[in-house]
């Protein structure tokens, strides 16, 4: 059986991958994949990686020298992979969609909790404090929500918002839904009561929410992010929260989450002052990149990742291959022409 090195493994990962794996000898490592831990893949022909693994050019070179042929991401996003460095060295595949509805549902859960102060009420009533003081919310029906990124998750969130009777403004470089009102980013910032991020992290979208964009927004805006942490300049958001420009933030991701999220630091002092201050604010809810975390999603991730590996080793078409050429204009046609694979 072919050996596969599995990085940043948790018990729930092992449970679902062991359930569906039939063709591989998988070695699970708790360590994240980076240039210092790549040596753990010695003897493996493939690695399975996750969103907070650091797969830069150095990591890729080390894996390549060890004989690794494929990096199978068990995630949709791949901003943590140097795709250009991987080209013609190691094939990279991903799980493009595993639970858009679950992520959208979690996004709405963050908004509902922020608005109606459910987290505060829960803590109070456990102490038999049934006061309504400082629990005032607002009616969501009729409010304008700006959705940035209308892929599967963005559209799923839009459908939920429609059920609440909210007005929707959308922004996407490549509009994909005829029943949404697409507007400029500036108009979305100016007119939205709530802004929700569902776009990928790229060089163009990094710090999409920064001091300038925050200044364009309504006073009292709510901001939601269940996509990628670096879409938001965290220090700018913190300043806007402290000045009351932003009334609340629901974050499932954080731009410096790599060494923190998915781990238990409850008995330690966190050195990240920005994160510590965000967590301390009563109008901020931070969850640990868990929006995807459902039984159905874990099943899909395991099944798709293993199918990606099967297709690679059987020489079949790689439906979920990632290639930098395919993202860069005319090169995409040249790359795919008469080929089942990019590389």
DRENLOLUM-652949 format. One record per atom (N, C-alpha, C, O): x, y, z. Coordinates in steps of 0.001 Angstrom, whole numbers, plus 500000, padded with zeros to 6 digits. Each point is the difference from the previous one (the first is absolute). Example, Ala and Ser with C-alpha at 12.3 -4.5 7.8 and 13.67 -1.06 7.14 Angstrom:
BEGIN
513190494310507800
499110501190500000
500900501200500000
501036499981500665
498614501069498615
500820501190500060
499230501090500730
500509501108500169
***
This chain:
BEGIN
500841498800500000
499159501200500000
500877501253500000
501039500039500659
498537500973498602
500765501244499922
499912500736501336
498958500019500655
502176500590499731
500069500712501280
499620501470499803
500458500658499066
498711499826501821
499548501397499975
500273500620501365
499673499409501029
500927501780498981
500244500737501248
498879501011500200
499729500826499128
499631499100502017
498827500835500308
500406500988501086
500324499600501118
499659501713498549
500467501033500925
498849500727500688
498874500037499503
501440500535501648
499038500752500815
498771499133500293
498860500444499860
501399498320500546
498917499027500198
499348500160501369
500678500187501011
498016499737499001
499214499976501228
499263498662500083
499913499271499012
499566500417502151
499331498709500180
498830499828499047
499756498900499503
499511502194500236
498860499889499094
500462499774498562
499291499358499226
501881501154500401
500547499714498673
500274498510499851
499607499376499015
501069500072501974
500323498572499955
498739499145499921
499948499019499259
499046501362501506
498751499224500003
499395499917498608
499649498911499545
500225502210499777
499317500004498702
500881499455498886
499503499312499110
501798500980500918
500868499467498951
500181498495500152
500046499282499001
500055500237502216
500110498555500200
498730499273499566
500049498853499557
498832501820500575
498728499395499615
499933499751498499
499458498987499559
501095501941499651
499844499907498551
501267499551499263
499935499684498812
501201500284501863
501246499618499338
500091498491499781
499803499217500930
500490500388497856
500177498584499669
501324499733499280
500453498857499941
500164502185499514
501118499794499081
501351500513500487
501005499813499315
499044500829501854
501237500661500400
500381499681501439
499149499726500846
502148500320499405
500517499922501355
500260501435500452
500980500626499597
498133499874501239
500068501405500396
500689500118501358
499618499340500967
501399501509499085
500673500325501243
499559501384500437
500208500979499282
499178499106501906
499448501262500480
501016500729500876
500599499417500904
499580501869498806
500883500849500788
499208501180500565
499237500644499279
500948499634502006
499350501175500587
500647501289499512
499353501047499973
501900498888499647
500731501189499545
499397500566498723
499517499260499143
500521502061500745
499611500644498756
501124499819498980
501171499882500362
498459500097498381
500988499876498942
500639501355499736
499306500983499736
502022499063500336
500751501195499650
501417499569499636
500286498805499943
500587502139499816
501340499654499543
500805499258501068
500972499318499677
498628500809501598
500708499311501073
499471498596500263
500701499172500581
498071500555498998
499403498684500263
499864499153498741
499547498858500075
500834501677498782
499846499268498736
500731498657500022
499605499058499313
501454500865501476
500780498756500051
499172498810500483
500347498849499735
498558501429500974
499142498927500502
499352499210498862
499524498884500209
500458501690498600
499394499327498846
500964499023499322
499683499458498941
501477500314501652
500955499066499401
499350498623499826
499416499458500938
500691499991497866
499418498703499707
498578500064499479
499448498985499574
499946502208500456
498635500170499517
500003500508498560
500891500751499602
498116498841499625
499874500491498621
498994501143499903
499872500645498959
499423499592502134
499034501088500013
499837500542501400
500293499313500979
499235501935499121
499680500586501304
498582500550499958
499515500444498960
499842499516502187
498684500602500171
500175501174500948
500494499835501115
499102501351498443
500259501228500751
498712500777500218
498956499697499423
501158501343501455
498815500775500366
500290501495499874
501080500398499563
497952500415500822
500032501437499706
501125500760500687
500482500999499465
499945498550501706
501031500736500720
501391499405499844
500928500412500697
499232498623498398
501333499508499660
500690501031499100
499361500639499163
501934499508501022
500772501005499242
500757499300498874
501095499474500198
498296500534498617
500567499245498881
500621500997499023
499483500247498910
501642500311501523
500698500978499167
500995499299499085
500049498771499954
500739502006499322
500931499422499027
501022499087500663
500360498966499437
500109501401501744
500978499169500699
499387498668500412
500613498946499840
498167501115500694
499301498767500389
499805499105498787
500209498790500078
499393501796498811
499761499229498771
501290499360499501
500000498838499594
501087501905500433
501281499443499555
500409498805500861
500485498993499484
499320501121501806
500366498908500905
499128498766499758
500494498873500005
498212501348499785
499107498876499713
500374499339498677
500009498775499882
500295502050499137
500373499497498676
501250499114500079
500059498938499380
500926501510501382
501238499223500150
499758498681500734
500733499030499807
498235500945501035
499660498772500734
499219499011499133
499771498859500398
499821501594498407
499258499124499104
498489500135500091
499271499163499467
500254501872501195
498553500244500076
499494500445498631
500562500906499385
498390498459500153
499459500284498666
498755500885500019
499694500669499013
499591499333502112
498725500707500026
499734500588501383
500261499362501021
499218501855498996
499497500637501219
498481500031499885
499453500676499129
499876498601501739
498539499956499994
499490500881501139
500065499624501170
499433501541498472
499436500905501000
498616499508500407
499171499689499145
500587500241502135
498662499642500467
499223501277500331
499358500116501044
500725500819498041
499355501306500143
499707500552498616
500511499501498998
498661501536500959
499693500654498725
501037501069499685
500478500091498869
499873500720502129
500966501062499792
501410499469499863
500340498960500563
500483501761498683
501390499570499797
500962501183500012
501066499946499385
498557501116501312
500867501164500092
501273499709500798
500952500779499951
499071498116500778
501186499622500778
500993499168499192
501008499541500538
498712500263498177
500862499197499131
500613500892498920
499299500778499353
502007499102500461
500662500706498898
499785499169498734
500817499146499657
498081501116499663
499613499204498833
501030500121498876
500263499034499284
500305502135500571
501007500196498939
501226499129500270
500557499411499073
499866500503502189
501165499190500345
499710498509499824
500904499217499710
497839500400500467
499639498579499900
499928499520498561
500161498809499734
499599502107499338
499795499601498606
501206499236499452
501143500436500137
498584498430499249
500992499102499403
500918499341501042
501038499430499662
498553500662501612
500706499268501053
499034499053500717
500214498789500063
498713501809500475
499035499220500766
498587500410499577
499694501190499919
499465497841499817
498599500274499672
499256500403501275
500215499425501067
498916501561498805
499207500465501142
498518499858499660
499548500450498947
499710498923501951
498552499850499837
499313500503501262
500639500176501037
498072500050498868
499255500546501138
498609499403500063
499617499186499160
499629501234501856
498584499658500129
499229501301499755
499850500803500921
499665499416497865
499468501320499644
498727500389500734
499734501185500203
499490497837500188
498738500315500682
499621498837500892
499850498871499533
499996501409501750
499634498909500894
498828500327500899
499348499082500497
500359502171499731
498841500305500826
499648501481499937
500058500692501017
499576499805497799
499683501436499911
498842500417500900
500016501086500578
498982498048499538
498855500346500850
500408500101501464
499530500881500720
501354498208499724
500435500016501394
500730501304500327
499772500592501055
501100499852498050
500735501245500231
499031501187500015
500126500903500827
498921499086498262
499008501078499950
499147500020501272
499693501066500534
499936497762499937
499206499909501228
500784500539501198
499447500694500852
501825498983499202
500842500486501103
500127501521499935
500014500673501031
500078499857497766
500083501452499836
498758500676500569
500101500995500718
498728498461498960
498767500561500540
499923499818501506
499483500870500702
501029498006499808
500020499783501451
500825501075500702
499617500485501064
501510499883498342
500815501070500572
499224501313500040
500026500715501001
499283499594497905
499236501247499945
498871500009501025
499807500994500701
499451497914499390
498894499924500952
500501500146501439
499386500691500813
501730498653499489
500559500116501347
500441501424500305
499737500517501086
500937500121497951
500439501371500203
498822500943500196
499997500839500901
499015499007498248
498856500908500018
499167499852501262
499706500987500673
499914497782499649
499081499784501125
500709499648501307
499359499659500993
501982500430498992
500812499825501220
499737498654500666
499934499916501226
499918499040497980
499700498675500541
501120499523500932
499738499396501040
501513500883498572
501119499565500829
499973500652501376
500356499371500996
499222501893499061
499891500688501285
498835499445500821
500129499745501197
498733500076498132
498817499502500693
500249498608500577
499559499696501108
501140499470498149
500304498645500473
500797500045501296
499684499291500956
501355501548499073
500831500093501203
499210500560501176
500171499552501133
498969501422498605
499225500628501079
499002499035500638
499943499862501222
499287499486497941
498919499177500540
500537498797500769
499303499455500857
501916500128498850
500600498916500785
500278500451501441
500145499177500903
499927502144499290
500125500564501348
498659500541500501
499949500746500978
498958498867498337
498642500441500334
499846501517499928
499221500596500744
501542500021498339
499861501420499728
499157500129498740
500463499704498899
498292500741501272
499075500079498868
499733501437499567
498977500284499376
501931500613500952
499892501387499567
500194500103498490
500769499245499405
498519501705499988
500159500258498563
500975501139499729
500192500391498849
500408500129502174
500912501129499839
501133499648499043
500657498972500161
499569501880498848
501071499912498991
499846498819499045
500963499603499345
497819499830500571
499758498907499058
499199500458498774
499510499170499234
500359502125500584
499184500540498914
500604499673498633
501187500218499757
497965499253499357
500439499690498648
499254500846498978
499394501012500350
500649498575498386
499276500714498954
499264498991499117
500384498833499925
498572501620499419
499249499151499083
500807499817498721
500412500978499376
499809497798500245
500809499729498811
499198500138498711
500564500308498950
498139499470501121
499139500143498829
500139501427499438
499843500981500726
500450499111497988
500125501304499358
501389500598500024
500261500985499310
500631498440501467
501377500512500033
500739499580498729
499635499019499352
501408501737500303
500789499716498801
501272499247500374
500792500454500825
499382498400498555
501213499216500222
500833500004498721
499494499687498922
501762500662501201
500913499988498867
500813498717500012
500709499715500965
499189499516497964
500696498714499906
501134500125498992
499766500238498815
501460499600501662
501171500097499136
500470498588499679
500515499287500861
499297500328497883
500308498632499579
498727499187499908
499378499689501016
500232499964497763
498731499278499810
500230498637499360
499299499607499068
501698499680501451
500151498591499662
498929499206500725
498970500549500391
501270498173499787
498977499140500613
499641500448501410
498827500005500371
502181500371500419
499718500420501377
499276501337500018
499022500170500729
501455500781498471
499359501313499948
498552499910499568
499141500687500554
500578498469498457
498615499834499544
499140499311501052
498827500333500172
501765498705500530
499252499330501072
499652500989501107
498899499962500549
502041500924499777
499725501014501021
498941500976499508
499142500425500774
500908499935497945
498991500890499431
498603499392500133
499041500703500319
500850498004499436
498693499339500122
499473500053501423
498803500184500219
502094499655500750
499580500100501404
499528501417500308
498979500196500659
501775500791498856
499639501401500246
498651500337499385
499221500759500577
500502498674498247
498697500228499374
498875499501500889
498935500611500079
501314498278500586
498991499461500906
499703500915501168
498912499941500575
502036500901499782
499799500969501073
499407501314499481
499768500930500772
499990499138497915
499443501215499422
500992501136499896
499621501168500091
501645498503499718
501033501018499917
500252500397498554
499817499196499086
500598502033500714
500398500461498673
501460499603499781
500825500132500903
499488499383497897
501345499484499740
500685500817498907
499445500219498923
501772500222501380
500902500574499010
501177499041499866
500501499485500999
499936500278497779
501066499019499780
501141500611499208
499811500890499171
501387498596501115
501170500380499207
500810498752499708
500270499192500889
500113500663497847
500869498900499583
500625500385498675
499333500562499132
501939499139500711
500664500286498726
499361499233498852
500029500439498850
499392498404501480
499360499157498993
498597499646500472
499787498915500542
499239501997499259
498627499758500456
499468498667499496
500155499652498829
499216499610502078
499570498650499640
498533499736500289
499527498879499813
499758502118500634
498598499790500351
499149501120499421
500252501177500259
498755498459498968
499151500998499350
499000500641500956
499466501071499713
500276498276501424
498981500523500909
500594500846501134
499322500277500990
501952500134498863
500615500887500977
500294501350499354
500278500078498803
499659500977501994
500315501343499513
501492500266500209
500457500195501126
500286499807497777
501439500244500081
500275501500499919
499446500704499156
501412499762501729
500335501421500060
501512500140500141
500712499010500167
499766502223499765
501422500239500211
500344499752501465
499130500039500870
502135499708499385
500440499774501366
499764501242500850
499636499897501172
500572501271498237
499817501245500750
498540500175500419
499719500395501131
499352499308497951
498591500127500349
499607498991501073
499232500317500910
501299498465498979
499700498983501005
500473500471501373
499281499854500988
501920500709499076
500506500504501273
499105501115500549
499706500032501195
499866500876497935
499236501170500447
498598499638500490
499506500605500951
499850498418498415
498572499777500234
499673498807500888
498847499847500403
502100499323499909
499703498762500731
499956500229501508
500842500699500565
498161498699500070
499933499973501465
500865498869500549
500519500074501114
499620498889498085
500779498818500364
500846499628498791
499501500019498875
501752499647501331
500880499588498905
500559498624500328
500547499780501081
499310499296497973
500446498623500212
500981499598498906
499721500171498813
501419499299501588
501077499662499061
499975498518499646
500022499139500880
499933500573497821
499984498617499515
500884499836498759
499750499133499162
501270501696500730
500890499942498841
501313499333500384
500339499942501182
500410499552497833
501293499384500300
501039501055500344
499837501179499683
501221498386500962
501115500892500306
500998499974498852
500558498952499675
499659502200499720
500975500162498935
500810501261500292
499750500688500990
501201499609498163
500767501234500178
499085501220499909
500228501014500660
498724498871498502
499078501117499800
499027500169501164
499565501117500281
500088497788500401
498986500086501059
500603500096501400
499267500202500968
502047499659499159
500600500133501326
499701501380500579
500202501015499334
499318499016501905
499608501229500691
498966500779499182
500056501225499892
499007498026499542
498876500638499317
499262500941500956
499547501079499618
500350498476501626
499462500869501043
501178500617500732
500701499329500757
499504501958499007
501097500723500641
499491501361500454
498795500252499972
502086500602500433
499586501312500518
499199500775498966
498993500618500343
501436499362498389
499301500744498963
498592499472499763
499042500771499946
500835497915499913
498674499437499735
499087500155501214
498798500215499846
501762499679501360
499195500192501206
499449501417500060
498871500212500442
501923500761499114
499541501390500005
498839500228499040
499207500921500198
500681498248498758
498890500121499055
498686499466500580
498920500362499533
501174498795501464
498825499272500470
499113500850500889
500415501031500529
498347498507499621
499053500621500917
500522499927501430
500697499052500363
498971501942500445
500275499891501424
499123498885500568
498801499950499726
501795499164501060
499233498930500609
499903498742499163
499187499126500303
501614500755498658
499964498831499132
500431498755500765
500787500082500943
498692498764498643
500431498703500520
500827499305498915
499657500061498819
501431499281501584
500894499334499052
500116498529500361
500221499644501157
499625499500497827
500084498554500172
501087499450499081
500114500419498849
500680498648501656
501034499375499164
500114498523500332
500479499626501071
499077499537497999
500173498556500138
500807499459498819
499877498831499637
500941502025499776
500781499608498830
501474499844500346
500440498898500327
500332502189499608
501417499970500341
500332501226500833
499535501104499715
501277498692501320
500263501056500962
500627501243499412
499659501117500390
501270498697498660
500742501144499460
499179500878499062
500519500979499464
498210498686500331
499124500920499277
499778501281500804
499627501037499450
500607498876501856
499793501139500894
501319500403500643
500746499153500492
499534502143499502
501102500553500771
499537500022501459
499197500852500380
501293498237500420
499482499817501355
500182501237500870
499125500318500804
501993500384499051
500228501197500811
499046501119499608
499531500755500851
500183499346497839
499037501008499546
498603499669500523
499263500895500413
500373497822499572
498699499588500533
499914500289501487
498979500493500481
502080499204500247
500011500257501442
499792501485500283
499231500363500889
501453500493498358
499849501445500189
498569500442499693
499446500852500694
499955498561498254
498628500369499628
498988499510501038
498977500650500220
501292498235500405
499134499506501072
500106500910501231
498992500316500631
502217500095499698
500200500841501181
499418501394499803
499580500643500962
500395499831497776
499425501319499721
498490499942499787
499364501035499798
500056497766500244
498557499763499791
499584500151498545
498806500001499702
502151500126499388
499665500008498571
499369498669499626
499026499958499248
501528498958501274
499459498653499801
499301499573501278
500583500038501084
498150499552498777
499225499615501184
500252498572500443
499769499657501159
500707499505497921
500245498619500381
500739499259498903
499896500339498821
500852498646501582
500731499181499030
499866498537500375
500211499617501150
499434499570497862
499931498556500168
501072499369499141
499912500043498772
501096499374501845
501178499514499278
500211498519500266
500126499577501149
499911499647497793
500357498583500124
501448499789499595
500522498890500098
500121502163499452
501387499944499535
500734501236500492
499390501007500361
501942498891499645
500841501097500487
501307499944499227
500523498916499742
500008502239499889
501135500002499070
501269499386500578
500867499575499236
499270500365502078
501171499384500615
499605498732500751
500535499707501069
498529499548498365
499451498844500710
500869498748499926
499781499063500768
501183500896498344
500690498752499665
500497499228501214
499799498788500086
500841501891500844
500575499305501161
499046499953501191
500369499507501066
498415500998498767
499082500100501141
498754499156499826
499646499226500890
499681500913497971
498729499308499810
500212498488499934
501040499521499547
497972499757500906
499970498537500100
500831499466501164
500163498788500137
500366502107500705
500786499567501148
499398500558501289
499247500973499968
501086498409501163
499494500417501306
501065500818500729
501020499465500432
498732501828499696
500907500881500723
499315500594501237
500358501087500454
498671498202500076
499183500545501090
500790500246501277
499577500801500833
501568498527499343
500805500204501204
501284500757499712
500958499937500770
499051500789498096
501204500729499614
499666501463499702
498843500351499769
502168500477500241
499851501412499640
500274500137498509
501051499582499512
497995501007499768
500149500198498559
500815501258499742
499690501067500528
501350498806498660
500869501147499718
499407500961498972
500447501140499881
498546498398499377
499392500833498957
499057501011500649
498864499667500339
501610501570499831
499213501019500695
498727500364499249
498967500261500615
501105499758498053
498815500352499208
498903498970500206
498845500364500224
501495498362499704
499010498950500225
499449500061501423
498796499857500210
502085500354500764
499560500071501392
498993501132500201
499014499837500719
501232501296498655
499083501129500130
498680499729499285
498934500344500512
501131499043498313
498765499669499281
499140499048500816
498789500192500109
501832498783500465
499255499024500803
499356500669501209
498926499592500441
501726501430500092
499505500643501225
498802500907499771
499297500343500951
500459500051497802
498910500940499727
498646499292500071
499866498882499501
499144501744501102
498688499353500151
499209499900498708
499048499225499915
501336501555499072
499280499989498725
500773499267498905
499785500240498812
501106498875501594
500749499168499061
499821498538500394
500172499631501162
499480499546497856
499949498556500208
501006499362499049
499924500183498785
501010499074501776
501005499304499202
499836498503500207
500007499517501132
499850499765497786
499992498542500060
501237499486499265
500630500732499238
499708497999501001
501325499506499610
500011499316498641
500300498811499892
499367501955499068
499995499481498627
499193498698499940
500459498981499485
498334501093501055
499174498805500146
498735500035499148
499152499117500127
500708501880499014
498761500141499236
499705498765499154
498840499653499779
502206499692499754
499832498798499174
499701498761500823
499597498979499442
500588501081501863
500174498822500845
498669499278500269
499378500166501049
500224499048497987
498804499178500127
500336498572499572
500983499758499300
498194499324501130
500177498590499638
500035499840498483
500846499288499461
498232501377499862
499916499873498548
501254500541499320
500477499428499021
500055501679501503
501193500584499407
501210499085500171
500771499814499059
499400499622502115
501136499118500230
499926498752499139
501025499492499546
497776500015500230
499828498861499096
500424500366498583
500740499254499358
498796501890500156
500316500438498638
501488500268499841
500591499639498983
500022500996502023
501433500297499935
500808498714499875
500887499896499153
498803499133501688
500739498731499961
499792499280498669
500961499543499380
497799500358500188
499700499269498765
500628500672498789
500587499324499155
499298502000500745
500545500716498838
501518499965499995
500607499809498946
500019500371502212
501461499959500074
500529498644499558
500962499924499236
498414499010501243
500439498653499621
499736499730498524
500803499342499338
498081501158500141
499711499846498567
501014500758499153
500413499519498945
499995501678501519
501040500763499300
501295499197499912
500649499963498954
499719499395502155
501209499177499998
499853498805499063
500921499676499251
497923499672500793
499756498857499104
500156500413498538
500667499315499224
498720501800500408
500040500462498616
501428500295499563
500389499701498871
500385500888502031
501395500318499667
500809498733499742
500673499887498975
499263499179501936
500840498804499875
499511499038498914
500764499156499531
497964500968500067
499485499187498900
500188500674498648
499654499427498967
500897501795501033
500234500718498753
498743500578499383
499961500251498796
499014499962502009
498730500506499484
499977501526499990
500910500647500518
498052499913498895
499796501444499981
499921500519501428
499347499400500853
501324501717499400
499989500596501335
499060501198500007
500404501126499711
498360498617500618
498968501041499991
500321501137500962
499639501150499750
501038498530501347
500231500991501051
501450500463500082
500450500460501050
500282499418497842
501390500457499979
500061501522500022
499154500682499422
501871499836501261
500252501440500045
501269500285499212
501014499327500183
498929501669498944
501175500361499202
500012501502499797
498983500585499627
502156500043500613
500041501458499873
499757500447498564
499467501088499785
500911498100499223
499781500381498606
498510500159499705
499596500878499238
499599498262501375
498563500018499725
499313501223500592
498812500219499765
501919500570500994
499407501197500596
500488501268499324
499658501101500431
501141498759498508
500646501184499442
499714500164498507
500876499823499153
497877500519500555
499610500395498649
500224498952498940
499557498860500140
501131501520498793
500168499142498838
500778498722500326
499830498987499322
501009501051501692
500773498822500372
499087498837500398
500372498833499879
498437501505500593
499076498952500424
499612499115498821
499942498777500133
499796501827498725
499626499226498821
501164499138499540
499817498837499640
501374501732500373
501193499268499581
500257498820500941
500408498921499569
499347501305501719
500275498983501016
499044498818499882
500416498849500129
498329501425499631
498989498949499994
499805499333498637
499431498912499918
501029501723499034
499717499519498653
500524498578499783
501189499722500162
497902499406499473
500321498602499672
500690499252501137
500746499051499759
499007501373501477
500614499333501134
498937499691501052
499023500732500152
501187498179500563
499124499700501120
500500500665501286
499254500163500966
502010500211499019
500589500609501179
500795501245499616
500447500144498862
499718500751502110
500859501161499768
501453499581499975
500790500481499187
499556498605501726
501399499552500109
499974498484500204
501054499375500120
***
